[in-house]
Every structure is written in structure tokens, then in C-alpha cells.
Amino acid sequence: MSANEKLRTKSLDEMRQEIECLLAEAEKHRIEHEAALMQIEDLRRESVDSRPFDPEKAEQLWLEAENLQMESREWLRLSVEKALQAGEVKHRLDIRAQIEAIDESDEMWRKAVNAGRN
């Protein structure tokens, strides 16, 4: 994303859509993380079971589980990161809504004051 795109004011719909996309990505990464955890458990169980009969295969399975563990941590990190980004956008959306409400109430006060003078 270029600097100009970051400075461009997004519409409320664009912000809502960004929140939805970020939350969907976070959920996708969380699901990947949970699936990896189950697969890690299966690989480790299979590794322990095969150790007496085939130590080489058991070691290979254990290493595969360790690599998957690192990937799983990354998926969890990405999930949390996307959820936090969605929270930041939601916070900006809330602030913008409050500012717009203040702007509208200021306009109403101006009209009321001017109406009182007439």
C-alpha cells in the first residue's frame, strides 16, 4: 500500500468491508492453526507408537510435527494480528461516527441560535 493510499479517506462502507475481510482472514488463520494442532498431535502419537519398530520413521514424524508447530504458531500470530487490525479499523470507524454526530449537532445548534435571532 502506497503512502497516498494510506492517506486517502475511506468511506464508511470501505471501512466496514475492510473489517469484514480482516476478521475473515483472522478466522481462516485460526482454523488453520487448530487443524495444525490436531495434525501435530497425530504425528507425535504416531511417532511414539512407531519408535520401537522404526526409529528413523519416528524421528522423521517428530521433526515433521515440530515444523508444523512453527507454522501453526505463525498462523496463530497472523490470526491475532488480523483481529487487532480489524479492531483498529473499527475504532477509527467509531471515532468517525462520533465526529460526524458532533458535526451534525453543531449545525443544529447554529440553526437554533440563528432562528432565535430572527
N, C-alpha and C positions, 0 to 999 in steps of 0.2 A: 504494500500500500504506500503510495507516494505521500509526500508532505501535504500536497494540495488536497488529496482525497481525505486526509485526516482532518483538515481544517474546514472542509465543506460541512455546512449544517445539514444534518439528515432530517428527513421528515419523521413524524411520529410513527407512520406505518413502516418506514425503513428500520427504525429503531426496534419496533415490535418484532419485525421479521428477523432482525439480527439476533434478538433474544431467543426466539424460537429455534433458529439454526444452531446457536451456541449450546442451548440446552439439549437439542437432539444429538449434537456431536458428543456432549458430555455423557449422555445416556449410552450412546454407542460404545464409547471407550470403557464405560463402567461394565457393560455387558461383556466386552472382550476380556476385561480384567477377571471377571467372575468365571468365565469359561476357561480361561487360562489356569486359574487356581484349581479348578476341578481336574483339568488335564495334568497339572503338576502332581496332584495327589495320586492320580492313577499311575503316572510314570514312576513316582517314588515307590509306590506299593509294588509295582511290577519289578522294579529294580531290587528291592529287598527280597522278593519271592524268588527271583532268578539268581541271586548271589551264590547260593551253594552249588548250583548246576552250571552256571555260565558267568563267571566273574567279569569277563570282558563286556558282555552284553549288559550286565548290571551297571557297570561303570558308565557305559555309553548312555543308558537310560537316565542315570542320575545326572550326568552332565547336560543332557537334553532338558531335564527338569530345571536345572539351575539357569540355563539360558532362557527358558520360558519364564522363569521367575523374574529375570531382569526385564523382559518385555512386558510382563504383567505390571510391574512397578511403573514402567513408563506409561502404560495405558491408564493406570490409576492417576498418575500425575497429570496427564492430559485431560482426564475427566474433571479433576478438581480445577485445573486451570480454566477450562471452558466454562464451568459453572461459575467461577469467580468473575470471568469476563462478562457473562450474562448478568450477573449481579451488578457489575459496574454500569453496564448499559441501562439496566432497569433503574438504577439510582439516578442516572442522568435524565432518564425519561420522567421520573417522578419530580425531579427538580424543575425540569422544563414545564411540566404541567402546573407546578406551584407558581412559577414565574408568570405563566400565561394567565393564571387565575388572578394574580396580583395586578397584572396589566389591565385586565377587564374590570376589576373593582376600582382601580384608579380612574379609569374612563367614566365609570358610573358616578363616582364622586365629583368629577369635574362637571359632568352634565347636571348633577343635582345642585352644585354650587351656582353654576350659570343660570339654571332655571329659577333659583331663589332670587337672583339679582334682577330678573326681568319682571 
